[in-house]
Amino acid sequence: MKQTLLVTLTTSDLRTLISEVLEEQLFRLSSESKETQKEVSLISRLDVAKLFGVSKTTIDKWRRWKILPPSIKMSSRIFFNRDQIIEIVKRRQKNPNDFLLT
């Protein structure tokens, strides 16, 4: 059995209530977008080297020459955004004579 509750609010109280609900929703949405941003898939330097069939030293050279997209350093390990690397691999498969990103 449902019960109905009748509440009387002043205009000021209603505005305050709406404002609080909107702030809560915005906070929730911004928190969700931050969590989504954290879910970037990373790939290690060794895995990138395997994908291209080169050594880790070559990957380091490509990083220095800015041939690869920006890397992410965590502690002493180097990672790349997986989606960016996959895009380069696909481009290279389409046109193998091109030197990666140049």
N, CA, C and O atoms as a MOPAC input file, in Angstrom:
PM7 MOZYME 1SCF
protein

 N      0.83000 1    -1.16400 1     0.00000 1
 C      0.00000 1     0.00000 1     0.00000 1
 C      0.88800 1     1.24400 1     0.00000 1
 O      1.75300 1     1.39600 1     0.86300 1
 N      0.66800 1     2.14100 1    -0.98000 1
 C      1.44500 1     3.36100 1    -1.09300 1
 C      0.78700 1     4.46800 1    -0.28300 1
 O     -0.43700 1     4.58100 1    -0.21200 1
 N      1.63800 1     5.27100 1     0.32000 1
 C      1.14600 1     6.41900 1     1.06000 1
 C      1.59900 1     7.68800 1     0.33800 1
 O      2.69800 1     7.74600 1    -0.21300 1
 N      0.75500 1     8.67400 1     0.35100 1
 C      1.07700 1     9.95000 1    -0.26600 1
 C      1.38900 1    10.94000 1     0.83000 1
 O      0.67500 1    11.04000 1     1.82800 1
 N      2.47100 1    11.66900 1     0.62400 1
 C      2.88900 1    12.66300 1     1.59300 1
 C      2.80200 1    14.02200 1     0.92300 1
 O      3.36600 1    14.22100 1    -0.15300 1
 N      2.12000 1    14.93300 1     1.53200 1
 C      1.95500 1    16.27700 1     0.98600 1
 C      2.89700 1    17.21500 1     1.72500 1
 O      2.84700 1    17.32900 1     2.94900 1
 N      3.76900 1    17.89400 1     0.95100 1
 C      4.74000 1    18.81200 1     1.53800 1
 C      4.53400 1    20.18100 1     0.91300 1
 O      4.36400 1    20.30500 1    -0.30000 1
 N      4.55200 1    21.17400 1     1.72700 1
 C      4.41900 1    22.54100 1     1.23800 1
 C      5.76900 1    23.23000 1     1.39400 1
 O      6.34700 1    23.26600 1     2.48000 1
 N      6.26200 1    23.77900 1     0.27300 1
 C      7.54200 1    24.46500 1     0.29300 1
 C      7.37200 1    25.90000 1    -0.19100 1
 O      6.54000 1    26.20100 1    -1.04700 1
 N      8.17600 1    26.75700 1     0.37900 1
 C      8.20600 1    28.11700 1    -0.14600 1
 C      9.04200 1    28.11000 1    -1.42000 1
 O      9.77000 1    27.15600 1    -1.69100 1
 N      8.93200 1    29.16500 1    -2.18600 1
 C      9.70900 1    29.27800 1    -3.41500 1
 C     11.19600 1    29.20400 1    -3.11200 1
 O     11.95300 1    28.56700 1    -3.84500 1
 N     11.60100 1    29.83000 1    -2.07100 1
 C     13.01300 1    29.83500 1    -1.66800 1
 C     13.48100 1    28.42100 1    -1.31300 1
 O     14.56200 1    27.99900 1    -1.72400 1
 N     12.65900 1    27.69200 1    -0.54700 1
 C     13.00000 1    26.31700 1    -0.17800 1
 C     13.08500 1    25.41500 1    -1.40700 1
 O     13.96800 1    24.56200 1    -1.50100 1
 N     12.16600 1    25.61100 1    -2.34200 1
 C     12.16700 1    24.81600 1    -3.57100 1
 C     13.42300 1    25.08500 1    -4.38900 1
 O     14.04100 1    24.15600 1    -4.91000 1
 N     13.79700 1    26.34800 1    -4.50200 1
 C     15.02400 1    26.69200 1    -5.23800 1
 C     16.25000 1    26.06600 1    -4.58300 1
 O     17.12900 1    25.54500 1    -5.26800 1
 N     16.30300 1    26.11900 1    -3.27200 1
 C     17.42000 1    25.52800 1    -2.53700 1
 C     17.48100 1    24.02300 1    -2.77300 1
 O     18.55400 1    23.46800 1    -3.00900 1
 N     16.33200 1    23.37200 1    -2.70900 1
 C     16.26500 1    21.92600 1    -2.92600 1
 C     16.72500 1    21.57000 1    -4.34300 1
 O     17.51100 1    20.64100 1    -4.52400 1
 N     16.24300 1    22.29700 1    -5.33100 1
 C     16.63600 1    22.04500 1    -6.72700 1
 C     18.13900 1    22.26600 1    -6.88800 1
 O     18.81800 1    21.47400 1    -7.54100 1
 N     18.64700 1    23.31800 1    -6.30600 1
 C     20.08000 1    23.62100 1    -6.38900 1
 C     20.91400 1    22.48900 1    -5.78400 1
 O     21.92800 1    22.09200 1    -6.36000 1
 N     20.49900 1    21.97200 1    -4.64000 1
 C     21.23300 1    20.88000 1    -3.99300 1
 C     21.20400 1    19.60800 1    -4.84400 1
 O     22.21500 1    18.91700 1    -4.96900 1
 N     20.06000 1    19.30800 1    -5.41600 1
 C     19.94200 1    18.11900 1    -6.26700 1
 C     20.84000 1    18.26000 1    -7.50100 1
 O     21.53700 1    17.31700 1    -7.87600 1
 N     20.82200 1    19.42700 1    -8.12200 1
 C     21.66000 1    19.65900 1    -9.29900 1
 C     23.14700 1    19.56400 1    -8.96200 1
 O     23.91800 1    18.98200 1    -9.72500 1
 N     23.55100 1    20.12800 1    -7.83300 1
 C     24.95000 1    20.04400 1    -7.41700 1
 C     25.36800 1    18.59800 1    -7.19200 1
 O     26.46200 1    18.18600 1    -7.57700 1
 N     24.48200 1    17.83700 1    -6.56500 1
 C     24.77000 1    16.41700 1    -6.31900 1
 C     24.92300 1    15.65600 1    -7.63600 1
 O     25.82500 1    14.83100 1    -7.77800 1
 N     24.04800 1    15.93400 1    -8.59000 1
 C     24.11500 1    15.27600 1    -9.89500 1
 C     25.39500 1    15.66000 1   -10.64200 1
 O     26.04900 1    14.80600 1   -11.24000 1
 N     25.74500 1    16.93400 1   -10.60500 1
 C     26.98000 1    17.37700 1   -11.26400 1
 C     28.20800 1    16.73700 1   -10.63000 1
 O     29.13300 1    16.33200 1   -11.33500 1
 N     28.22000 1    16.64400 1    -9.31800 1
 C     29.33200 1    16.00600 1    -8.62400 1
 C     29.44200 1    14.53600 1    -9.02500 1
 O     30.54000 1    14.03600 1    -9.27100 1
 N     28.30200 1    13.84700 1    -9.09000 1
 C     28.29000 1    12.43500 1    -9.48300 1
 C     28.80200 1    12.27300 1   -10.91800 1
 O     29.59800 1    11.37800 1   -11.19900 1
 N     28.34600 1    13.13300 1   -11.81300 1
 C     28.78700 1    13.05000 1   -13.20600 1
 C     30.27200 1    13.34100 1   -13.34400 1
 O     30.95500 1    12.67400 1   -14.12100 1
 N     30.78700 1    14.32000 1   -12.61300 1
 C     32.21700 1    14.62700 1   -12.71100 1
 C     33.04500 1    13.49500 1   -12.12100 1
 O     34.13200 1    13.20500 1   -12.62000 1
 N     32.55200 1    12.84800 1   -11.06800 1
 C     33.26400 1    11.70100 1   -10.49000 1
 C     33.30900 1    10.54600 1   -11.48000 1
 O     34.34100 1     9.88800 1   -11.61900 1
 N     32.20200 1    10.29500 1   -12.16900 1
 C     32.16600 1     9.21800 1   -13.16000 1
 C     33.11200 1     9.50100 1   -14.31200 1
 O     33.77800 1     8.58700 1   -14.79800 1
 N     33.18700 1    10.74900 1   -14.76200 1
 C     34.07900 1    11.06200 1   -15.87400 1
 C     35.53000 1    10.92400 1   -15.45500 1
 O     36.36200 1    10.53200 1   -16.27300 1
 N     35.86200 1    11.23400 1   -14.20300 1
 C     37.22800 1    11.05000 1   -13.71600 1
 C     37.57400 1     9.56800 1   -13.68200 1
 O     38.69000 1     9.18400 1   -14.03300 1
 N     36.62600 1     8.73300 1   -13.26200 1
 C     36.86900 1     7.28800 1   -13.24200 1
 C     37.06200 1     6.76100 1   -14.65700 1
 O     37.90200 1     5.89000 1   -14.88200 1
 N     36.30700 1     7.26900 1   -15.59900 1
 C     36.44100 1     6.85200 1   -16.98500 1
 C     37.80900 1     7.24700 1   -17.51600 1
 O     38.43700 1     6.47200 1   -18.23800 1
 N     38.27700 1     8.43600 1   -17.17100 1
 C     39.58000 1     8.88700 1   -17.63100 1
 C     40.69200 1     8.00300 1   -17.06600 1
 O     41.70700 1     7.79900 1   -17.73200 1
 N     40.52300 1     7.48500 1   -15.87300 1
 C     41.54200 1     6.64000 1   -15.25600 1
 C     41.64100 1     5.28300 1   -15.94300 1
 O     42.64400 1     4.58500 1   -15.78900 1
 N     40.62400 1     4.90500 1   -16.69100 1
 C     40.59300 1     3.58600 1   -17.30000 1
 C     41.31700 1     3.52200 1   -18.64300 1
 O     41.04100 1     2.64100 1   -19.45800 1
 N     42.23800 1     4.45000 1   -18.87400 1
 C     43.00800 1     4.43500 1   -20.11000 1
 C     43.85100 1     3.16300 1   -20.10500 1
 O     44.55000 1     2.86900 1   -19.13500 1
 N     43.77300 1     2.43200 1   -21.17800 1
 C     44.50100 1     1.18500 1   -21.28200 1
 C     45.95200 1     1.47600 1   -21.64700 1
 O     46.22800 1     2.18400 1   -22.61500 1
 N     46.86400 1     0.93100 1   -20.87200 1
 C     48.28100 1     1.17400 1   -21.09300 1
 C     48.97000 1    -0.07400 1   -21.63000 1
 O     48.53600 1    -1.20000 1   -21.38400 1
 N     50.05200 1     0.14900 1   -22.36900 1
 C     50.84200 1    -0.94200 1   -22.91800 1
 C     52.31100 1    -0.65500 1   -22.59300 1
 O     52.77300 1     0.47800 1   -22.72100 1
 N     53.02600 1    -1.67800 1   -22.18000 1
 C     54.41600 1    -1.49500 1   -21.75600 1
 C     55.34300 1    -1.29800 1   -22.95200 1
 O     54.99000 1    -1.60000 1   -24.09200 1
 N     56.51300 1    -0.79500 1   -22.66800 1
 C     57.53600 1    -0.57400 1   -23.69200 1
 C     57.91200 1    -1.89400 1   -24.35600 1
 O     58.11500 1    -1.94100 1   -25.56900 1
 N     58.00700 1    -2.96300 1   -23.57400 1
 C     58.35100 1    -4.27800 1   -24.12300 1
 C     57.27100 1    -4.76700 1   -25.08000 1
 O     57.58300 1    -5.30400 1   -26.14200 1
 N     56.01500 1    -4.58700 1   -24.71600 1
 C     54.91600 1    -5.00600 1   -25.59200 1
 C     54.88400 1    -4.19300 1   -26.88600 1
 O     54.56900 1    -4.72400 1   -27.95000 1
 N     55.21100 1    -2.90200 1   -26.78900 1
 C     55.27900 1    -2.06400 1   -27.99200 1
 C     56.39800 1    -2.57200 1   -28.89400 1
 O     56.23400 1    -2.65000 1   -30.11100 1
 N     57.51800 1    -2.91300 1   -28.30100 1
 C     58.64600 1    -3.44100 1   -29.08700 1
 C     58.24300 1    -4.73000 1   -29.79600 1
 O     58.59000 1    -4.93400 1   -30.96000 1
 N     57.51300 1    -5.60100 1   -29.10200 1
 C     57.05900 1    -6.84600 1   -29.72500 1
 C     56.09500 1    -6.57700 1   -30.87800 1
 O     56.16400 1    -7.23800 1   -31.91400 1
 N     55.20300 1    -5.61300 1   -30.70000 1
 C     54.24700 1    -5.27300 1   -31.75500 1
 C     54.94800 1    -4.84200 1   -33.03800 1
 O     54.54500 1    -5.22600 1   -34.13600 1
 N     56.00400 1    -4.03900 1   -32.89000 1
 C     56.72200 1    -3.54000 1   -34.05300 1
 C     57.85000 1    -4.46500 1   -34.49800 1
 O     58.42700 1    -4.27600 1   -35.56800 1
 N     58.16400 1    -5.46400 1   -33.67800 1
 C     59.24000 1    -6.38900 1   -34.02100 1
 C     60.61200 1    -5.73900 1   -33.92900 1
 O     61.49700 1    -6.00900 1   -34.74000 1
 N     60.77600 1    -4.87400 1   -32.92500 1
 C     62.05200 1    -4.18900 1   -32.72400 1
 C     62.48200 1    -4.36000 1   -31.27100 1
 O     61.75100 1    -4.93500 1   -30.46500 1
 N     63.67100 1    -3.86000 1   -30.94100 1
 C     64.16700 1    -3.96600 1   -29.56900 1
 C     63.64000 1    -2.81800 1   -28.70700 1
 O     63.10700 1    -1.83000 1   -29.21200 1
 N     63.80500 1    -2.97900 1   -27.39600 1
 C     63.40800 1    -1.89900 1   -26.48000 1
 C     64.27400 1    -0.66600 1   -26.71800 1
 O     63.81300 1     0.46100 1   -26.53600 1
 N     65.52300 1    -0.87300 1   -27.12200 1
 C     66.41400 1     0.24800 1   -27.42700 1
 C     65.86800 1     1.07300 1   -28.58400 1
 O     65.93700 1     2.30200 1   -28.56000 1
 N     65.32700 1     0.40300 1   -29.59500 1
 C     64.72400 1     1.11000 1   -30.72300 1
 C     63.51300 1     1.90500 1   -30.25800 1
 O     63.30400 1     3.03300 1   -30.70400 1
 N     62.72100 1     1.33200 1   -29.37600 1
 C     61.56500 1     2.05000 1   -28.83000 1
 C     62.04000 1     3.30100 1   -28.09900 1
 O     61.42700 1     4.36100 1   -28.22900 1
 N     63.12200 1     3.19100 1   -27.33400 1
 C     63.66900 1     4.35900 1   -26.63900 1
 C     64.11900 1     5.43300 1   -27.62800 1
 O     63.89900 1     6.62200 1   -27.39900 1
 N     64.74200 1     5.01800 1   -28.71500 1
 C     65.16000 1     5.97900 1   -29.74800 1
 C     63.94100 1     6.64400 1   -30.36800 1
 O     63.93600 1     7.86000 1   -30.56000 1
 N     62.91500 1     5.87600 1   -30.68200 1
 C     61.70400 1     6.43000 1   -31.27600 1
 C     61.03700 1     7.42200 1   -30.32600 1
 O     60.46500 1     8.42300 1   -30.76000 1
 N     61.11600 1     7.13300 1   -29.01800 1
 C     60.57500 1     8.07000 1   -28.02400 1
 C     61.35100 1     9.37800 1   -28.06100 1
 O     60.75800 1    10.45600 1   -28.08100 1
 N     62.68900 1     9.28200 1   -28.07100 1
 C     63.52900 1    10.48200 1   -28.09700 1
 C     63.27400 1    11.31200 1   -29.34700 1
 O     63.24500 1    12.54200 1   -29.28500 1
 N     63.09300 1    10.64800 1   -30.47100 1
 C     62.87900 1    11.33100 1   -31.75000 1
 C     61.41800 1    11.73800 1   -31.94200 1
 O     61.04300 1    12.29400 1   -32.97400 1
 N     60.59900 1    11.44800 1   -30.91800 1
 C     59.16000 1    11.78000 1   -30.92600 1
 C     58.41500 1    11.13800 1   -32.09700 1
 O     57.49700 1    11.72600 1   -32.66800 1
 N     58.82800 1     9.93400 1   -32.43500 1
 C     58.13600 1     9.16200 1   -33.46900 1
 C     56.90000 1     8.50300 1   -32.86400 1
 O     55.87600 1     8.35400 1   -33.53100 1
 N     57.00200 1     8.11200 1   -31.59900 1
 C     55.88100 1     7.49400 1   -30.89000 1
 C     55.10900 1     8.56600 1   -30.12900 1
 O     55.64700 1     9.63800 1   -29.85000 1
 N     53.85900 1     8.28400 1   -29.79400 1
 C     53.09100 1     9.25500 1   -28.99000 1
 C     53.72200 1     9.41400 1   -27.60400 1
 O     54.55000 1     8.59300 1   -27.20600 1
 N     53.34800 1    10.44000 1   -26.88000 1
 C     53.93200 1    10.66800 1   -25.55100 1
 C     53.78700 1     9.44300 1   -24.65200 1
 O     52.75500 1     8.77200 1   -24.64200 1
 N     54.83500 1     9.17800 1   -23.91100 1
 C     54.82400 1     8.03200 1   -23.00700 1
 C     54.39700 1     8.47600 1   -21.61300 1
 O     54.37500 1     9.66400 1   -21.29000 1
 N     54.05900 1     7.47600 1   -20.80100 1
 C     53.64300 1     7.70200 1   -19.41800 1
 C     54.63400 1     6.95800 1   -18.54600 1
 O     54.82500 1     5.75200 1   -18.70200 1
 N     55.26500 1     7.67500 1   -17.62700 1
 C     56.26800 1     7.04400 1   -16.77100 1
 C     55.68500 1     6.81800 1   -15.38800 1
 O     55.21400 1     7.74800 1   -14.73400 1
 N     55.72500 1     5.55100 1   -14.95000 1
 C     55.29700 1     5.19200 1   -13.60100 1
 C     56.45700 1     4.49700 1   -12.92600 1
 O     56.90000 1     3.42900 1   -13.34900 1
 N     56.94000 1     5.12300 1   -11.86900 1
 C     58.17300 1     4.67100 1   -11.22100 1
 C     59.26500 1     4.67500 1   -12.27400 1
 O     59.55300 1     5.72200 1   -12.85300 1
 N     59.86500 1     3.55500 1   -12.53000 1
 C     60.92000 1     3.51300 1   -13.54100 1
 C     60.43900 1     2.84700 1   -14.82900 1
 O     61.23800 1     2.60400 1   -15.73200 1
 N     59.15000 1     2.55200 1   -14.92100 1
 C     58.61300 1     1.86400 1   -16.09900 1
 C     57.96000 1     2.84500 1   -17.05300 1
 O     57.40100 1     3.86000 1   -16.63800 1
 N     58.03800 1     2.52600 1   -18.34300 1
 C     57.48800 1     3.36800 1   -19.39800 1
 C     56.27800 1     2.66500 1   -20.01100 1
 O     56.33200 1     1.47700 1   -20.32700 1
 N     55.19600 1     3.40900 1   -20.17400 1
 C     53.98300 1     2.88700 1   -20.78400 1
 C     53.50700 1     3.84600 1   -21.87200 1
 O     53.88400 1     5.01800 1   -21.90300 1
 N     52.67100 1     3.31900 1   -22.76100 1
 C     52.04900 1     4.10700 1   -23.80800 1
 C     50.55300 1     3.86200 1   -23.76900 1
 O     50.09400 1     2.84200 1   -23.25600 1
 N     49.80200 1     4.79300 1   -24.30800 1
 C     48.36200 1     4.61400 1   -24.44900 1
 C     48.14500 1     3.54900 1   -25.52700 1
 O     48.56900 1     3.72300 1   -26.67000 1
 N     47.49000 1     2.45700 1   -25.16200 1
 C     47.30200 1     1.32100 1   -26.06500 1
 C     46.58200 1     1.73300 1   -27.35700 1
 O     46.96700 1     1.29700 1   -28.44200 1
 N     45.55300 1     2.55800 1   -27.25000 1
 C     44.79100 1     2.96000 1   -28.43400 1
 C     45.66000 1     3.71700 1   -29.43600 1
 O     45.53900 1     3.51600 1   -30.64400 1
 N     46.53600 1     4.58600 1   -28.93200 1
 C     47.42100 1     5.33800 1   -29.82300 1
 C     48.41600 1     4.41700 1   -30.53400 1
 O     48.68900 1     4.58500 1   -31.72200 1
 N     48.94500 1     3.46000 1   -29.80600 1
 C     49.91200 1     2.52300 1   -30.40400 1
 C     49.21500 1     1.64500 1   -31.44100 1
 O     49.76400 1     1.41100 1   -32.51800 1
 N     48.01200 1     1.15800 1   -31.13200 1
 C     47.27300 1     0.31400 1   -32.07800 1
 C     46.98200 1     1.09300 1   -33.35500 1
 O     47.04800 1     0.54100 1   -34.45300 1
 N     46.66300 1     2.36600 1   -33.20900 1
 C     46.40200 1     3.21600 1   -34.38200 1
 C     47.65000 1     3.30400 1   -35.26900 1
 O     47.54200 1     3.24700 1   -36.49400 1
 N     48.81500 1     3.43900 1   -34.66500 1
 C     50.07000 1     3.50500 1   -35.43400 1
 C     50.31300 1     2.18100 1   -36.14400 1
 O     50.71300 1     2.15900 1   -37.30800 1
 N     50.07200 1     1.07800 1   -35.44300 1
 C     50.26900 1    -0.24600 1   -36.04200 1
 C     49.35200 1    -0.41200 1   -37.25300 1
 O     49.77900 1    -0.90200 1   -38.29800 1
 N     48.09700 1    -0.00300 1   -37.11000 1
 C     47.14900 1    -0.11200 1   -38.22900 1
 C     47.59500 1     0.73000 1   -39.41200 1
 O     47.54500 1     0.28000 1   -40.55600 1
 N     48.03800 1     1.97200 1   -39.13200 1
 C     48.51500 1     2.84000 1   -40.20600 1
 C     49.71900 1     2.24300 1   -40.91300 1
 O     49.84800 1     2.32100 1   -42.13500 1
 N     50.59000 1     1.64900 1   -40.12200 1
 C     51.80700 1     1.05300 1   -40.69100 1
 C     51.46300 1    -0.17400 1   -41.54100 1
 O     52.11900 1    -0.43100 1   -42.55000 1
 N     50.43900 1    -0.93200 1   -41.14000 1
 C     50.02300 1    -2.09100 1   -41.92200 1
 C     49.45200 1    -1.67000 1   -43.26300 1
 O     49.64300 1    -2.35300 1   -44.26900 1
 N     48.75100 1    -0.54200 1   -43.27800 1
 C     48.18600 1    -0.04300 1   -44.53300 1
 C     49.26800 1     0.42700 1   -45.48900 1
 O     49.17400 1     0.21000 1   -46.69700 1
 N     50.29700 1     1.07300 1   -44.94900 1
 C     51.36200 1     1.60800 1   -45.78400 1
 C     52.71100 1     1.30200 1   -45.12000 1
 O     53.25500 1     2.15400 1   -44.41700 1
 N     53.25300 1     0.10100 1   -45.33300 1
 C     54.47000 1    -0.33100 1   -44.64700 1
 C     55.71800 1     0.46300 1   -45.02000 1
 O     56.71600 1     0.40600 1   -44.30000 1
 N     55.68300 1     1.19600 1   -46.12200 1
 C     56.86500 1     1.94700 1   -46.52500 1
 C     57.02700 1     3.25500 1   -45.76200 1
 O     58.11400 1     3.83200 1   -45.74100 1
 N     55.94300 1     3.72900 1   -45.12900 1
 C     56.02900 1     4.95000 1   -44.33300 1
 C     56.74300 1     4.65700 1   -43.03400 1
 O     56.53800 1     3.60600 1   -42.42700 1
 N     57.57600 1     5.57600 1   -42.60900 1
 C     58.28900 1     5.41700 1   -41.35200 1
 C     57.40000 1     5.91500 1   -40.21900 1
 O     57.42200 1     7.09800 1   -39.87900 1
 N     56.63600 1     5.03000 1   -39.65000 1
 C     55.73700 1     5.27200 1   -38.53300 1
 C     54.93100 1     6.54300 1   -38.64900 1
 O     53.97800 1     6.58300 1   -39.42800 1
 N     55.26900 1     7.59100 1   -37.90700 1
 C     54.40200 1     8.76400 1   -37.84000 1
 C     54.81300 1     9.89700 1   -38.75800 1
 O     54.08200 1    10.88100 1   -38.86600 1
 N     55.94400 1     9.79900 1   -39.41700 1
 C     56.42900 1    10.95400 1   -40.17900 1
 C     55.62800 1    11.22100 1   -41.40500 1
 O     55.92200 1    12.16200 1   -42.14200 1

